[in-house]
Amino acid sequence: MFAARGIAISFSVFVMVYCALSLAVCLSWQRIWQSIQQQPAHRIADFLFALRIFPLLLAAVVTAVFTVPSFLLLEPRSIDEPIGAIPLALGLCGAGLAIFGVVNATIAMRKASRAVSGWTNGARALKTEIPVPVLRISPALPAVAATGIVRSRVLLSGAAESVLTADELQAALSHEVAHVRRRDNLKKLLFRFVAFPGTCALETAWLEATEMAADDVAISSASEALDLAAALIKLSRLGAIEPPVDLTAALVHSPASIVNARVERLLAWNEQRLVTTQSHSAWYGLGAAMATVAVFAVTYSQLLVHVHTATEWLVR
C-alpha cells in the first residue's frame, strides 16, 4: 500500500504541474513570440521548442526531485492509510497521459517509417560533398527531405534533380543538412510525446521558425539566397506531401503559407539579419544556474517538508 500510495501521489503531482504549465504556455506563448520577432530565426526556434517542452521538464523535475524524496523520507511506512479518491483519479490521469504520449510517439514513428520505406524502395545512393547520405528516390514527392532520427538521410527525387540547377540543388541540400544538425526530426518526435490540446499553433510557429533557421544556415550571400528561393518556387510546383508526414523535414511542405513567407524572406535577404542584436555571454546563464542550485541546496530540507505537507493535504 505504501508503494501504491507513493506512485499515485507522484503521478498526481506530475499531472497537476504538467497540465497547469501547459495551459499557461497555451495562453501566453503568442505574446512572448511577438516580443522576440527581431531575434535570429534559430533563437526563435530554440525558444519556442524550449517553451513547448518546458511543462514536461519542470513537471518531471518537481516530481523526481521534490515529491518522491519527500514521500520516501517523511511518509511513515507503518501507517496503512488508503489511497484517496482524488490522488487515485489524478494518478490514473497521469499514467494515462504518459501512456498516451508513448503511444502517440510510437504511431508517428511507425507512420514515418512506412512512408520512408515506400519512398526509398529502389533508391540509389548519390556521391555528394555533404556530410549526410543522399538517396535518389523514384517518387516525385517528397522532392527534397531529411529523414531519420538516429541514422539521418536526405532524400532527393529525380524530378527535383532535373528541375534544379547545380547551385539551387546545393542550397536545397544544405538546408536539409541544417535540419539534420539541429535534430529537428527528434524535436518533432518529442512534440508527439507531449501532445496537449491547444498547442498546434505553437508547433506551427516553431515549424516556420525552424525552416527559416535552416534557410539561414544554408545561405551566406544574396546569390545563395536567390538560389534557395528559386529552388523553393520550382519544387513547390511539383507539390507538397499531403498530409505532411511527421518526423520528416521536407524542403516544401504544408502549409503553403510557410513556403511563401520563406521565399519573401529570402528575396529580401540581408547579411545584417544574421547578426545578433544583443550579445549575452554563456557565463551569465551558468552563473544564474549555479546560484539557483545553491539556493535550492540550502533550502532543500525545508522544501521537502513543505512538499510533503502539500501532498498530505492532497491525500486527505
C-alpha positions as CSV (number, residue, x, y, z in Angstrom):
1,M,0.0,0.0,0.0
2,F,2.9,2.4,0.8
3,A,4.4,1.9,-2.7
4,A,1.0,2.3,-4.4
5,R,0.2,5.4,-2.5
6,G,3.6,6.9,-3.4
7,I,3.1,6.1,-7.1
8,A,-0.4,7.7,-7.0
9,I,0.9,10.8,-5.3
10,S,3.8,11.1,-7.7
11,F,1.6,10.8,-10.8
12,S,-0.9,13.3,-9.2
13,V,1.7,15.9,-8.7
14,F,3.1,15.4,-12.2
15,V,-0.2,15.7,-14.0
16,M,-1.2,18.8,-12.0
17,V,2.1,20.6,-12.7
18,Y,2.2,19.5,-16.3
19,C,-1.4,20.5,-17.1
20,A,-1.2,23.8,-15.3
21,L,2.1,24.8,-17.0
22,S,0.8,23.5,-20.4
23,L,-2.3,25.7,-20.1
24,A,-0.1,28.7,-19.1
25,V,2.0,28.1,-22.2
26,C,-1.0,27.9,-24.4
27,L,-2.3,31.2,-23.1
28,S,0.9,33.2,-23.1
29,W,3.2,31.9,-25.9
30,Q,1.9,34.3,-28.6
31,R,2.7,37.4,-26.6
32,I,6.2,36.1,-25.9
33,W,6.6,35.1,-29.5
34,Q,5.7,38.6,-30.8
35,S,8.2,40.2,-28.4
36,I,11.2,38.2,-29.9
37,Q,10.5,38.6,-33.6
38,Q,13.6,40.7,-34.1
39,Q,15.8,37.9,-32.9
40,P,17.6,35.5,-35.3
41,A,15.4,32.6,-36.6
42,H,17.4,30.0,-34.8
43,R,16.9,31.7,-31.5
44,I,13.2,32.0,-32.1
45,A,13.0,28.3,-33.0
46,D,15.1,27.2,-30.0
47,F,13.0,29.4,-27.6
48,L,9.6,28.0,-29.0
49,F,10.9,24.5,-28.6
50,A,12.1,25.1,-25.1
51,L,8.7,26.7,-24.2
52,R,6.9,23.7,-25.7
53,I,8.9,21.2,-23.7
54,F,9.1,23.3,-20.5
55,P,5.9,21.9,-18.9
56,L,7.2,18.3,-19.2
57,L,10.7,19.1,-17.9
58,L,9.5,21.1,-14.9
59,A,6.8,18.6,-14.0
60,A,9.4,15.8,-14.1
61,V,11.9,17.7,-12.0
62,V,9.3,18.6,-9.4
63,T,8.1,15.0,-9.2
64,A,11.6,13.4,-9.2
65,V,13.5,16.0,-7.1
66,F,10.8,17.0,-4.5
67,T,7.7,14.8,-4.5
68,V,9.3,11.4,-4.5
69,P,12.1,12.2,-1.9
70,S,9.6,14.0,0.4
71,F,7.3,10.9,0.4
72,L,10.1,8.4,0.9
73,L,11.8,10.3,3.7
74,L,8.9,11.8,5.6
75,E,5.9,9.5,5.0
76,P,5.5,6.9,7.8
77,R,5.7,3.4,6.4
78,S,3.8,1.9,9.4
79,I,0.6,3.8,8.7
80,D,-1.6,1.8,6.4
81,E,-3.9,4.6,5.1
82,P,-6.0,4.0,2.0
83,I,-5.4,6.0,-1.3
84,G,-7.9,8.8,-1.5
85,A,-10.2,9.3,-4.5
86,I,-8.5,12.5,-5.6
87,P,-4.9,11.2,-5.8
88,L,-6.2,7.9,-7.3
89,A,-8.1,9.8,-10.1
90,L,-5.2,12.1,-10.7
91,G,-2.7,9.3,-10.6
92,L,-4.7,7.4,-13.2
93,C,-4.8,10.6,-15.3
94,G,-1.0,10.9,-15.0
95,A,-0.5,7.3,-16.0
96,G,-2.9,7.7,-18.9
97,L,-1.1,10.8,-20.1
98,A,2.2,9.0,-20.1
99,I,0.8,6.0,-22.0
100,F,-0.9,8.3,-24.5
101,G,2.4,10.1,-25.1
102,V,4.3,6.9,-25.7
103,V,1.5,5.5,-28.0
104,N,1.3,8.8,-29.9
105,A,5.1,8.9,-30.5
106,T,5.2,5.2,-31.5
107,I,2.4,5.7,-34.0
108,A,4.2,8.7,-35.5
109,M,7.4,6.7,-35.8
110,R,5.7,3.8,-37.5
111,K,3.9,6.1,-39.9
112,A,7.1,7.8,-40.8
113,S,9.0,4.5,-41.1
114,R,6.3,3.1,-43.5
115,A,6.4,6.3,-45.6
116,V,10.2,6.4,-45.8
117,S,10.3,2.7,-46.7
118,G,7.9,3.4,-49.6
119,W,9.9,6.4,-50.8
120,T,13.3,4.6,-50.7
121,N,12.2,1.4,-52.4
122,G,14.7,1.1,-55.2
123,A,16.6,4.2,-54.1
124,R,20.2,4.7,-55.2
125,A,22.9,6.5,-53.2
126,L,24.5,9.6,-54.7
127,K,28.0,10.8,-54.2
128,T,27.9,14.3,-52.8
129,E,30.1,16.6,-50.7
130,I,27.6,17.0,-47.9
131,P,28.2,15.0,-44.7
132,V,24.8,13.2,-44.8
133,P,24.0,10.2,-47.1
134,V,21.8,11.3,-50.1
135,L,19.5,8.9,-51.8
136,R,17.8,9.4,-55.2
137,I,14.2,8.2,-55.0
138,S,11.7,7.4,-57.7
139,P,8.6,9.2,-56.4
140,A,8.4,12.9,-57.3
141,L,7.4,13.7,-53.7
142,P,9.0,14.4,-51.4
143,A,11.2,16.5,-53.7
144,V,13.9,17.0,-51.0
145,A,13.6,15.8,-47.4
146,A,15.6,14.9,-44.4
147,T,14.5,11.7,-42.7
148,G,15.6,9.6,-39.7
149,I,16.5,10.4,-36.2
150,V,19.5,8.2,-35.4
151,R,20.6,7.4,-38.9
152,S,19.6,10.5,-40.9
153,R,19.4,10.6,-44.7
154,V,18.5,13.2,-47.3
155,L,16.1,12.0,-50.0
156,L,16.2,13.6,-53.4
157,S,13.6,12.9,-56.1
158,G,14.7,12.5,-59.7
159,A,12.1,15.2,-60.6
160,A,13.7,17.7,-58.2
161,E,17.1,16.9,-59.5
162,S,16.0,17.5,-63.1
163,V,14.4,21.0,-62.5
164,L,17.1,22.5,-60.2
165,T,20.4,24.0,-61.3
166,A,23.6,22.9,-59.5
167,D,23.6,25.9,-57.2
168,E,19.9,25.5,-56.4
169,L,20.4,21.9,-55.6
170,Q,23.3,22.6,-53.4
171,A,21.3,25.2,-51.5
172,A,18.4,22.8,-51.1
173,L,20.7,20.0,-49.8
174,S,22.4,22.4,-47.4
175,H,19.0,23.3,-46.0
176,E,18.3,19.7,-45.2
177,V,21.7,19.2,-43.7
178,A,20.9,22.0,-41.3
179,H,17.7,20.2,-40.2
180,V,19.8,17.1,-39.5
181,R,22.3,19.0,-37.5
182,R,19.6,20.8,-35.5
183,R,17.9,17.4,-34.7
184,D,14.6,18.8,-35.9
185,N,13.1,15.3,-36.5
186,L,13.9,14.3,-32.9
187,K,12.2,17.5,-31.7
188,K,9.1,16.6,-33.7
189,L,9.1,13.2,-32.0
190,L,9.2,14.9,-28.6
191,F,6.2,17.1,-29.7
192,R,4.2,13.9,-30.3
193,F,5.2,12.6,-26.9
194,V,4.0,15.8,-25.1
195,A,0.9,16.3,-27.2
196,F,-1.6,18.7,-25.5
197,P,-4.8,20.4,-26.7
198,G,-4.3,23.9,-28.0
199,T,-0.6,23.6,-28.9
200,C,-1.0,23.2,-32.6
201,A,-0.5,26.9,-33.3
202,L,2.7,27.0,-31.2
203,E,4.1,24.0,-33.1
204,T,3.3,25.6,-36.4
205,A,5.1,28.7,-35.3
206,W,8.1,26.6,-34.3
207,L,8.0,24.8,-37.7
208,E,8.1,28.1,-39.5
209,A,11.0,29.4,-37.3
210,T,13.0,26.2,-37.7
211,E,12.6,26.3,-41.5
212,M,13.8,29.8,-41.6
213,A,16.7,28.9,-39.3
214,A,17.7,26.1,-41.7
215,D,17.5,28.6,-44.5
216,D,19.9,30.9,-42.7
217,V,22.4,28.1,-42.2
218,A,22.2,27.1,-45.9
219,I,23.0,30.5,-47.3
220,S,25.8,33.0,-46.8
221,S,25.2,35.5,-49.6
222,A,22.5,37.2,-51.6
223,S,23.1,34.9,-54.6
224,E,22.7,31.8,-52.5
225,A,19.5,33.2,-51.0
226,L,18.2,33.7,-54.5
227,D,19.2,30.1,-55.4
228,L,17.3,28.7,-52.4
229,A,14.3,30.9,-53.2
230,A,14.3,29.6,-56.8
231,A,14.5,26.1,-55.5
232,L,11.5,26.6,-53.3
233,I,9.5,28.1,-56.1
234,K,10.4,25.3,-58.6
235,L,9.8,22.5,-56.1
236,S,6.5,24.0,-54.9
237,R,5.2,23.5,-58.4
238,L,5.8,19.7,-58.0
239,G,3.5,19.8,-55.0
240,A,3.9,19.1,-51.3
241,I,3.4,15.9,-49.2
242,E,-0.3,15.8,-48.3
243,P,-0.8,15.3,-45.4
244,P,2.6,16.2,-44.1
245,V,4.5,13.2,-42.7
246,D,5.7,13.6,-39.1
247,L,9.3,13.1,-38.3
248,T,10.5,14.2,-41.7
249,A,11.8,17.6,-42.8
250,A,10.7,18.3,-46.3
251,L,12.0,21.3,-48.1
252,V,8.5,22.0,-49.4
253,H,5.6,21.0,-47.3
254,S,2.2,22.2,-46.0
255,P,1.1,24.8,-45.0
256,A,1.9,26.7,-48.2
257,S,2.0,30.0,-46.2
258,I,5.3,28.9,-44.6
259,V,6.9,28.4,-48.0
260,N,5.6,31.8,-49.2
261,A,7.0,33.5,-46.1
262,R,10.3,31.9,-46.6
263,V,10.5,32.9,-50.3
264,E,9.7,36.5,-49.4
265,R,12.3,36.5,-46.6
266,L,15.0,35.0,-48.9
267,L,14.3,37.6,-51.6
268,A,14.8,40.3,-49.0
269,W,17.9,38.6,-47.6
270,N,20.3,40.9,-45.7
271,E,23.6,39.9,-44.1
272,Q,22.6,42.0,-41.1
273,R,19.8,39.7,-40.3
274,L,22.3,37.0,-39.2
275,V,23.9,39.4,-36.7
276,T,22.6,39.1,-33.2
277,T,21.4,42.4,-31.9
278,Q,22.4,41.5,-28.3
279,S,25.3,39.5,-27.1
280,H,24.8,37.5,-23.9
281,S,27.7,35.6,-22.5
282,A,27.1,32.0,-21.6
283,W,28.8,32.7,-18.3
284,Y,25.7,34.7,-17.2
285,G,23.4,31.7,-17.7
286,L,25.9,29.4,-16.0
287,G,26.1,31.8,-13.0
288,A,22.4,32.1,-12.7
289,A,22.1,28.3,-12.8
290,M,24.7,27.8,-10.1
291,A,23.0,30.5,-7.9
292,T,19.7,28.7,-8.3
293,V,21.2,25.3,-7.4
294,A,22.9,26.9,-4.4
295,V,19.6,28.3,-3.1
296,F,17.8,25.0,-3.5
297,A,20.7,23.2,-1.8
298,V,20.4,25.4,1.2
299,T,16.6,25.3,1.5
300,Y,16.2,21.7,0.2
301,S,15.2,20.1,3.5
302,Q,12.7,22.8,4.3
303,L,11.2,22.5,0.8
304,L,10.8,18.7,1.2
305,V,8.8,19.4,4.4
306,H,6.5,21.8,2.6
307,V,6.0,19.5,-0.3
308,H,5.2,16.6,2.0
309,T,2.6,18.8,3.8
310,A,1.0,19.7,0.4
311,T,0.9,16.0,-0.6
312,E,-0.6,15.1,2.8
313,W,-3.3,17.7,2.1
314,L,-3.9,16.1,-1.3
315,V,-4.3,12.6,0.2
316,R,-6.8,13.8,2.7
